[in-house]
Amino acid sequence: AALAQSGLRRADIDGVLCGYATTFPHLMLATLLSEKLGLDPHYAHGMQMGGATGAAMVMLARELVRAGRCRRVLVV
């Protein structure tokens, strides 16, 4: 639904940043999530920083776009 509202296609998402999950621990959660959502990002990264995880993911997304590594990053 979020993709439909944004006017983007799944193929437009070229980066995925994913916080950790204590209920579903997985070593490569960003890659697993991408697979489940039908995404094929150029960059997938899982992060764990306690209460700062969300802010750190947004900061990293900004840097990935700034550096030209990604154009559209999904932060979950």
C-alpha positions, -999 to 999 in steps of 0.1 A, spaced: 0 0 0 29 24 8 44 18 -26 11 24 -44 6 57 -25 41 68 -33 38 60 -70 69 38 -68 74 3 -81 92 -25 -62 120 -22 -87 125 15 -77 137 5 -42 174 0 -45 183 0 -8 168 -17 23 178 -10 59 162 -32 85 163 -30 123 166 -61 144 137 -82 156 138 -100 189 108 -121 179 123 -133 147 161 -133 150 179 -138 117 215 -130 107 206 -114 74 172 -99 82 173 -71 56 180 -97 28 152 -120 41 128 -91 43 137 -80 8 130 -115 -5 96 -117 13 86 -83 -1 97 -91 -36 125 -65 -36 159 -68 -53 179 -40 -37 215 -32 -46 222 -26 -9 206 -44 21 218 -39 56 206 -50 90 213 -27 120 212 -31 158 218 0 179 193 -4 207 170 26 211 190 45 184 184 20 156 157 40 139 176 73 139 208 55 127 190 39 98 176 72 87 211 88 89 226 59 69 198 61 43 206 98 39 243 91 34 237 63 9 216 87 -12 241 115 -8 270 93 -19 250 81 -49 250 45 -38 211 44 -36 183 66 -49 154 52 -28 160 34 5 133 15 24 139 19 62 121 -7 83 
